Amino acid sequence: MRVGTRGSALALTQAGTVASALGGELVTITTTGDRDRGALDKERWVRELDSALLAGDIDLAVHSAKDVPAELPDGIVIIATPPRASALDALCGAPSLDALAPGARVGTSSLRRTAQLRALRDDLTVLELRGNVDTRLQRLADGDYEAIVLAQAGLDRLGRGGEATAALDALVPCGGQGVLAITARAGDETAFAVTRALDDPRTSICLRAERALVRALEADCHTPVGAHASFDGPALRVRAFVGRADGSAWISDALARTDGAEDPEALGAEVAARLRSAGADEVLCR
């Protein structure tokens, strides 16, 4: 199997685990997002991989699920989701948010994180921070920031989990955070067969709920929206957050249903509807 991936260290590490499990070959593809970090749409990270799939140049593609648009192109499906790594955001550089002094500089590239950080601590100076994981950690070490926020899963997969100094449980993660999404051409029975053993049903259920919530809110990577589903005993629980990047307004919600796993998309859409009835569109300035 030819397994397509972006060429970043994290993407290669993630896709490498899949290729190794399948005895497959890694194929590195440069995406629009790799060429132009300023590109605005979420598809910038997947567009060229989707095209390679549809053209038959690769058999599978491995993505961070948080980078996969809520609407997939015709002819492409998510066929497997390995067990989820940590979905949490991690603080690096300080033992907690409370330990940061007023005005402390905190770096992140995420509007979702920015909105939640400012909602929790409006006295912090939240600044943009871009680049790969190594670049961001180096800027922290250089003293450009007092703390930065990264995904715990990315740190762990790169063997740098020890750089995290606190888990930010109060932040609602991005939909799909910590999940790998393996995509293939619709109807490719061989791809379905060889990846079946990699799929974790509970991870798939949670991802379906999160993607449904994001889809119902018409959110993209430039919308401050958090969506996280998890199992609480037999119940499926969905947490959600929408807010303004300046921290001036936000809405959060959580809903658990014992039958949620039977139709996770319906549960995700229900939470989105609750947010909208509470004023989510106004908070998002629509």
N, C-alpha and C positions, 0 to 999 in steps of 0.2 A: 504494500500500500504506500502510495506517495502522499505524505502528510505535509500540508502547506502551513507555513507560519511566517510571521514577521521576523525580522532579524535582530530585535533587541535581546539583551541577555535574558530578561525575564521570559519573553515569548519563546525563545529557543529552549530554555529550561522546561517550561510548561509543555511545549509540544514534544520535547525529547522524551518525556515520561510516557506519552502516548505512543510515539513511534517505537520506543523500546519494547513496550508491552505487546505491540502488534508485530514486531520484527520488521517494521517499515522503514522507509527512507524519508528523511527530512528534506523539504524543498523550501528554501528561503525566498520570500517575495517581499519586495519593497512596496509599501502602501503610501497613499496620499498623505496620511498622517506622519509617516516617517520623513517624507520630503518637505512637508510644510506644516510645522507645528501650529501655525496660526489658522489652519483650515477649521471651519466652524461646525461642520456636520459630523455626527457620530460615525457615519459610513466611511469616514476617512481612514479608519483603522481596518476595515474589512472589505472595501470595494474591490481591490485587486485580487484578493483571495477568493471572493465570490466569483469574479470573472474567470479565474483559473479553474475553479470547480466546474463551472458551466461549460468551459471549453474542453474539459477533460484532461487538463494539464496536471491536475492533482486529483486524488481520490477522496481526501478528507482535508478539513482545515480545523485548526485548533485556535480558539480565541479565549481571552478573558471574557466571560459572559457579560460583564458590565459594559463591554465595548460593542456588543452586538445590538444593532437597532431593534426596537420593539416590533417593527414590521420587516420580515425577511423578504428578499427578492423571490419572485416566482421561480420555482424549480430548486430551491435550497431549503433544507430542513435541519433542525438540531436533532441529531440522532442519538447522542449519548452525553451524559454529564457524570463524570467520575465523582466520588465522594467529595463533598465540599470541604475546603480548608476554612480557616477562620474567616468570618465575614466582618470582623471588627476593624475599625480604624484604630491606628496606633499612634500614640504621642511619642516623639523622640526628642530628648534633650531636657525633659523636666519630669519629676515624679508624678505630677498631676497637673490638670488645668489650674486648680486652686493655688498651686505652688508658684505660678507665674506672677510676676509683679505687674501692676497696672502699666499699660503701655508696652508690654513685652511683645516683641515681633514674632509672629507665628506664621510659618510658610505653608501654603497649600496651593494646588492648581484647581481645586474643585470648588465650584459655586455651592454645592450642597454642604460641604464641610465649612466653607466660609459662613454661610447663613446660620448653621447650627453653632459654630464657635461664637459668633457675634450675639446670637440669642442667649447663649450661656454666660458669656463674658464680654459685655459691650465695651469694656475698658481695654481690651487687647487690640493690638495693631496687627490685623490679619493682612498679609502681603502675598502677592502672587509668587509661586515657586514652580518652575518648570524644569524639565530634563528627566533623565532616567534616574533610577533609585540611587545609584552610586553618586551621580552629580548632586542630587538633593542632599544626601547625607554629607557630602564634602562641603557643601555650602553651610550646613549646620556647624560642622567642625571648624570652618573658617570664621565663624562668629557673625555671619550675615543674619542669623535668626537666633532667638533664644530657644525656640522649639519648632518642630515641623510635624505635619501629620501625613502619614502614609498608610497604605493598606497592610495590615498584619500578614495577610496571605502572601503578598509579594515579597516582603522581608523574609518570611519563612522559606519560600521557595528558592530564594537566592542564598540561603544559608546565613542571613543577616538578622534573624529574628531577635538576637540579643541586643540589637540597636534600639528596640522598642523599650521605653521606660514606663509606659502606662497604657492600659487598654481603655479606649474612650467608649465605654458602654453606653453613655448618655447620647451618643450620636447614632442616629438611624443610618445604617449603611446604605450604599448605593445598591439598587436592584442588580442581582447577579454577582455581587462582590464575593470573592473567594471561590467562585465556581468556574470550571473550565467547560466551555461549550464546544462540542465536536460537531461540525456541520458536514453535510454531504449532499449530493444530488438526490432529489426526491426520486424514489423508486429504485435506487441502487441497492439491490438486495445483498450484494456482496459486502458493501460497506456496513449495512445494518447487521449482518451476521457476524462480522469480525469485531465489531465494537460492542456487541451486546454484553459481553462479560465486563466491560469497563463501566457500564451505566449503573448509577445508584438511584433507585426509584425515589427515595425520599428527597434527594437533592433535586431530582427532576421536578417533583411536585412543588417544592419550594420555589424553584426558578419559574415555573409556570405561573404561580400566583403573583410573584414579583413583576414579571414581564406584563401580565395582564393589568396590574395596577398602573404601571408606567404608561402602558398603551392607552388606558382609559383616561389618563390625565393629559394625554398628548404631550408627554414630556420628552426631552432629549438631553444630551449631555450638557447643555447650557441652561437647564431648568433646575433650580435648587429643590430636588425631590429625593427623598429617601424611601426605600421600600425593602423590607426584610421579612421573610417568612421562616418560621421554625416550628418544630413539633413540640408541643407542651403535653406530654403524655400522648393520648390518642388524638388530641385536638391539634388542628393546624392554626397557628397564630400569625397574624400579619400586622406588622408595625409600619407606620408611614409618617412622613414629615414633608411638608411643603413650607417654604419660607422665602423671604426676600433676602437678597445677598447682603444687604446692609444690616440685617438682623432686626429690622423695625417691626416686622410682623411675621407670624408663623402659625401653623396649625399642625398638631400631631394627633395621631389616632392609633388605636390597636383594637383588633377584633379576633376572637378565637371561636372556631366552630368544630364540634366533634366530627361532623361530616365534611369538613373542609377539604380533606384529601381526595374526596370523591370528585370534586369539581373545583380545583384550585383557581382556575381562571375566574369562576363566578365569585369566589371569595375576594380575590384581588380587585375585581371590578366593583364589588360592594363597598370595599374600603375606599376606593377612589370616589364613588358616588357620595359617601359620607363626607369626605373631605370637601367635595364640591358644594354640598349642601351647607357646609360650615363656612364657605367663602373662599375656597382654594383659588378659584379663578381671579378673584379680586386681589388676593395676596400675591399671586403671580403676575399681577398687572395686566390681565387680559381684558 
